[in-house]
Amino acid sequence: MGKKILVVDDEEDVREIIKARLISQGYAVLTAEEGMSALSIARREKPDLVILDVMMPNMDGYTTLKELRKDKEIGKTPVIILSVKEKEKMEDIFYFQNISDYIEKPFESDELISKVKQVLGEG
């Protein structure tokens, strides 16, 4: 199995589409539907990359990312933000959280794979 990627999105359809596409590229994929479970999985599994939705119930992506960055073991994990909001509006919000890239929903599968490979140093 390839590198481990954690996909965090409250929409099951989105999680499953991303998971299937990543698995087809040889990645090991973990999923979470909200921030608290994402942090728990990340601490336990130590993924190579996190793909993180912004708008989620309970703990949103911004709060999840802040908590992730505080953790000594997983705080430097690359993160790609996934959101329906335009990149320009989100860049300011996430500027200080050291994100690796941004994908705007709806997205093309090829764009997703390209960005994942780039962030993981494979492309």
C-alpha positions in Angstrom: 0.0 0.0 0.0 1.1 3.5 -0.7 1.1 6.6 1.5 -1.7 7.0 4.0 -4.3 9.8 3.4 -7.0 10.9 5.8 -10.1 12.3 4.0 -12.4 14.4 6.3 -15.8 15.5 4.9 -19.3 15.4 6.4 -20.7 14.4 3.0 -20.5 10.6 2.5 -20.7 10.9 -1.3 -17.7 13.2 -1.4 -15.7 11.0 1.0 -16.5 7.9 -1.1 -15.6 9.6 -4.4 -12.3 10.8 -3.1 -11.5 7.5 -1.4 -12.2 5.5 -4.5 -10.0 7.8 -6.7 -7.1 7.7 -4.2 -7.3 3.9 -3.8 -7.2 3.6 -7.6 -3.9 5.5 -7.4 -2.4 3.1 -4.8 -3.0 5.1 -1.6 -4.2 3.8 1.7 -7.3 5.8 2.6 -8.8 6.6 6.0 -12.0 8.6 6.3 -13.8 10.7 9.0 -17.0 12.6 8.8 -16.2 15.3 11.4 -13.3 17.0 13.2 -13.2 15.1 16.5 -13.0 11.7 14.9 -10.5 13.1 12.3 -8.1 14.2 15.1 -8.5 10.8 16.8 -7.7 8.9 13.6 -4.8 11.2 12.8 -3.3 10.7 16.2 -3.6 7.0 16.0 -2.7 6.4 12.3 -0.3 9.3 11.6 -1.4 9.9 7.9 1.0 11.3 5.3 -1.6 13.8 4.2 -5.0 15.1 5.4 -7.7 16.3 2.9 -10.0 18.5 5.1 -13.4 19.9 4.4 -14.1 23.3 6.0 -17.9 23.3 6.6 -18.7 20.5 9.0 -21.0 20.1 12.0 -19.7 20.0 15.5 -16.0 20.9 14.8 -15.4 22.7 11.5 -12.3 22.3 9.4 -10.7 25.5 10.7 -10.9 24.3 14.3 -9.8 20.8 13.3 -6.7 22.2 11.6 -5.9 24.4 14.6 -6.0 21.4 16.9 -4.0 19.3 14.5 -1.3 21.9 14.3 -1.0 22.0 18.1 -0.1 18.3 18.2 3.6 17.6 18.4 3.5 14.2 16.6 1.1 15.1 13.7 1.3 18.9 13.7 3.4 19.1 10.6 1.2 16.8 8.5 0.5 18.3 5.1 -3.2 19.4 4.7 -5.2 20.1 1.6 -8.3 22.2 2.3 -11.5 21.3 0.5 -14.3 23.9 0.3 -17.1 25.3 -1.8 -15.8 28.8 -0.9 -13.5 30.5 -3.4 -9.8 30.0 -2.9 -9.2 33.8 -2.5 -11.6 34.0 0.4 -10.2 31.0 2.2 -6.5 31.8 1.7 -6.6 34.6 4.2 -8.4 32.5 6.8 -5.9 29.6 6.5 -2.8 31.7 5.9 -1.3 31.1 9.4 -2.3 27.5 9.5 0.3 26.4 7.0 -1.9 24.6 4.5 -0.3 22.7 1.6 -3.0 23.4 -1.0 -6.6 24.2 -1.6 -9.3 22.4 -3.7 -12.5 24.2 -4.5 -15.7 22.1 -4.7 -16.9 20.8 -7.1 -13.6 19.5 -8.2 -12.2 17.3 -11.0 -10.7 14.0 -9.9 -7.6 14.7 -12.0 -7.0 18.0 -10.2 -7.4 16.2 -6.8 -4.8 13.5 -7.8 -2.5 16.1 -9.2 -2.5 18.2 -6.0 -2.1 15.1 -3.8 0.9 13.9 -5.7 2.4 17.4 -5.7 2.0 17.8 -1.9 3.4 14.3 -1.3 6.4 15.1 -3.5 5.4 12.5 -6.1 4.5 14.7 -9.1 
